[in-house]
Amino acid sequence: MNAFHTPVFGLVAALIMTQSIAQKTPRSIAGEYYLTGVREVGSGIKLNPDSTFEFFFAYGALDRMGKGTWKLQGDQIILNSRPKPDKDFALVKSRTVPGNQLTIRIVDTNKQLLNYILVGVKHGADIEQGTTNNTGQVRFSKHPVDALMLQFEFCPERYSIFQVTHHEHNDFEFRFEPWMMDVFFENLTLTIGDNGLKGPHPLLDPNKSYSFVRN
């Protein structure tokens, strides 16, 4: 009897394993997953059947979005977007103007964003820091400039560095790039569980694991 039952049991086991693997397909994983356990934060990931995804993050009046492609690898989902651009600001102009001040100015049609830019000025081994006012300007004492660093307070995960070739310039004007608020993904990996996904969040503590429950 055992000689006959052994192949049968092996076949059943193989069928069960095949069924388990087949259950995890891009179409079966597709759906909406929402962040849980984080107060005052709304965030979620929509996995589409065509292996694209959409991401949102909402905290107070701040809304950020992202998109890209996902792939299934074993019991994990791997998210990628287009490569993150090197800078989130564009230098409009720089020049030398009369006076004893160094001025950095941000221009944008949305005036509510202008007073949230952190600015770092490097000259030699020294670095000065300041924050733009409600007109998008911050001023320092005039001195030769080697580099400028700009960071939007609501996108603290990245910053832009501009090397200054004309060290005598003391008036700099920048604008936001259109992708300023976009969220970028590079091999962000989430593990598939019984109720959803678990793993890192692109905008929260990188040392913690978060849960995304399927809707």
VEXGUNU-305702 format. One record per residue (C-alpha): residue number from 1; chain; y, x, z. Coordinates in steps of 0.02 Angstrom, whole numbers, plus 50000, padded with zeros to 5 digits. Example, Ala and Ser with C-alpha at 12.3 -4.5 7.8 and 13.67 -1.06 7.14 Angstrom:
% residues 2
(1,A,(49775,50615,50390));
(2,A,(49947,50684,50357));
END
This chain:
% residues 215
(1,A,(50000,50000,50000));
(2,A,(50121,50138,50045));
(3,A,(50097,50219,49876));
(4,A,(50157,50059,49792));
(5,A,(50299,50018,49911));
(6,A,(50382,50189,49910));
(7,A,(50448,50176,49731));
(8,A,(50504,49998,49767));
(9,A,(50601,50051,49920));
(10,A,(50677,50195,49822));
(11,A,(50730,50076,49685));
(12,A,(50809,49957,49811));
(13,A,(50904,50099,49894));
(14,A,(50966,50157,49725));
(15,A,(51023,49981,49680));
(16,A,(51115,49963,49846));
(17,A,(51202,50130,49821));
(18,A,(51249,50084,49643));
(19,A,(51320,49918,49702));
(20,A,(51421,50005,49838));
(21,A,(51496,50127,49713));
(22,A,(51531,49988,49588));
(23,A,(51628,49891,49720));
(24,A,(51758,50029,49726));
(25,A,(51836,50018,49555));
(26,A,(52020,50023,49507));
(27,A,(52014,49835,49479));
(28,A,(51937,49797,49649));
(29,A,(52057,49913,49741));
(30,A,(52210,49842,49652));
(31,A,(52321,49736,49765));
(32,A,(52468,49740,49885));
(33,A,(52463,49844,50044));
(34,A,(52594,49831,50181));
(35,A,(52640,49956,50317));
(36,A,(52599,49898,50494));
(37,A,(52639,49964,50667));
(38,A,(52813,50032,50632));
(39,A,(52956,49932,50706));
(40,A,(53108,49886,50601));
(41,A,(53032,49963,50444));
(42,A,(52967,49867,50295));
(43,A,(52863,49963,50170));
(44,A,(52722,49932,50049));
(45,A,(52623,49992,49900));
(46,A,(52566,49885,49755));
(47,A,(52417,49958,49662));
(48,A,(52407,49883,49487));
(49,A,(52243,49866,49391));
(50,A,(52309,49981,49254));
(51,A,(52317,50125,49382));
(52,A,(52505,50118,49404));
(53,A,(52587,50084,49572));
(54,A,(52752,50023,49644));
(55,A,(52820,50074,49815));
(56,A,(52958,50004,49923));
(57,A,(53040,50055,50087));
(58,A,(53168,49952,50182));
(59,A,(53256,50003,50342));
(60,A,(53411,49905,50391));
(61,A,(53524,49900,50239));
(62,A,(53432,50045,50158));
(63,A,(53313,50006,50014));
(64,A,(53217,50139,49919));
(65,A,(53089,50122,49781));
(66,A,(52959,50228,49693));
(67,A,(52829,50214,49557));
(68,A,(52694,50315,49472));
(69,A,(52508,50319,49441));
(70,A,(52359,50315,49557));
(71,A,(52178,50367,49543));
(72,A,(52022,50328,49641));
(73,A,(51926,50479,49705));
(74,A,(51778,50434,49815));
(75,A,(51849,50334,49960));
(76,A,(52027,50396,49931));
(77,A,(52178,50343,49830));
(78,A,(52289,50481,49761));
(79,A,(52469,50439,49714));
(80,A,(52578,50538,49595));
(81,A,(52747,50507,49514));
(82,A,(52847,50605,49388));
(83,A,(52900,50775,49455));
(84,A,(53045,50774,49577));
(85,A,(53206,50835,49494));
(86,A,(53277,50997,49562));
(87,A,(53444,50918,49612));
(88,A,(53505,50745,49663));
(89,A,(53688,50784,49626));
(90,A,(53776,50844,49469));
(91,A,(53923,50963,49471));
(92,A,(54063,50877,49375));
(93,A,(54190,51018,49387));
(94,A,(54247,51166,49491));
(95,A,(54413,51252,49486));
(96,A,(54544,51351,49579));
(97,A,(54691,51250,49647));
(98,A,(54841,51303,49752));
(99,A,(54826,51294,49940));
(100,A,(54725,51366,50083));
(101,A,(54585,51238,50084));
(102,A,(54411,51226,50009));
(103,A,(54375,51047,49953));
(104,A,(54208,50968,49907));
(105,A,(54222,50794,49833));
(106,A,(54090,50663,49787));
(107,A,(54134,50528,49660));
(108,A,(54041,50365,49633));
(109,A,(54081,50184,49594));
(110,A,(53991,50131,49754));
(111,A,(54120,50182,49884));
(112,A,(54005,50136,50028));
(113,A,(53897,50288,49994));
(114,A,(54034,50417,49994));
(115,A,(54043,50459,50179));
(116,A,(53858,50498,50203));
(117,A,(53844,50668,50120));
(118,A,(53808,50823,50223));
(119,A,(53886,50979,50148));
(120,A,(53843,51160,50185));
(121,A,(53952,51303,50123));
(122,A,(53880,51479,50118));
(123,A,(53990,51633,50111));
(124,A,(53903,51796,50147));
(125,A,(53791,51774,50298));
(126,A,(53894,51629,50365));
(127,A,(53861,51444,50337));
(128,A,(53984,51306,50378));
(129,A,(53935,51122,50385));
(130,A,(54029,50959,50370));
(131,A,(54013,50776,50321));
(132,A,(54114,50687,50189));
(133,A,(54242,50555,50241));
(134,A,(54257,50379,50172));
(135,A,(54340,50445,50015));
(136,A,(54195,50564,49983));
(137,A,(54287,50724,50031));
(138,A,(54259,50863,50156));
(139,A,(54374,51013,50179));
(140,A,(54351,51188,50248));
(141,A,(54462,51340,50263));
(142,A,(54479,51428,50096));
(143,A,(54364,51577,50070));
(144,A,(54248,51643,49934));
(145,A,(54096,51530,49909));
(146,A,(53921,51593,49867));
(147,A,(53825,51428,49871));
(148,A,(53844,51244,49914));
(149,A,(53711,51129,49987));
(150,A,(53722,50939,49974));
(151,A,(53611,50812,50060));
(152,A,(53624,50622,50062));
(153,A,(53595,50564,50241));
(154,A,(53482,50420,50186));
(155,A,(53370,50538,50087));
(156,A,(53339,50671,50220));
(157,A,(53177,50731,50141));
(158,A,(53269,50829,50006));
(159,A,(53430,50923,49970));
(160,A,(53519,51007,49823));
(161,A,(53578,51188,49818));
(162,A,(53709,51249,49695));
(163,A,(53739,51435,49671));
(164,A,(53924,51469,49640));
(165,A,(53964,51600,49508));
(166,A,(54153,51581,49516));
(167,A,(54179,51633,49697));
(168,A,(54367,51607,49685));
(169,A,(54349,51419,49652));
(170,A,(54402,51310,49798));
(171,A,(54391,51133,49726));
(172,A,(54220,51059,49682));
(173,A,(54179,50885,49620));
(174,A,(54003,50810,49616));
(175,A,(53924,50645,49570));
(176,A,(53759,50563,49617));
(177,A,(53615,50576,49495));
(178,A,(53538,50406,49449));
(179,A,(53374,50448,49537));
(180,A,(53458,50486,49704));
(181,A,(53368,50346,49798));
(182,A,(53200,50361,49709));
(183,A,(53047,50411,49810));
(184,A,(52935,50542,49728));
(185,A,(52749,50567,49758));
(186,A,(52645,50724,49738));
(187,A,(52460,50700,49774));
(188,A,(52492,50585,49921));
(189,A,(52316,50539,49978));
(190,A,(52267,50379,50068));
(191,A,(52093,50336,50132));
(192,A,(52016,50167,50092));
(193,A,(51960,50070,50246));
(194,A,(51893,49897,50285));
(195,A,(52066,49818,50299));
(196,A,(52170,49926,50185));
(197,A,(52232,50105,50169));
(198,A,(52268,50240,50296));
(199,A,(52361,50405,50282));
(200,A,(52534,50484,50270));
(201,A,(52695,50394,50226));
(202,A,(52814,50485,50106));
(203,A,(52969,50447,50212));
(204,A,(52904,50445,50390));
(205,A,(52836,50577,50510));
(206,A,(52725,50692,50404));
(207,A,(52617,50732,50556));
(208,A,(52565,50551,50582));
(209,A,(52441,50435,50496));
(210,A,(52495,50258,50452));
(211,A,(52403,50098,50409));
(212,A,(52435,49990,50256));
(213,A,(52349,49822,50272));
(214,A,(52298,49730,50115));
(215,A,(52386,49565,50089));
END
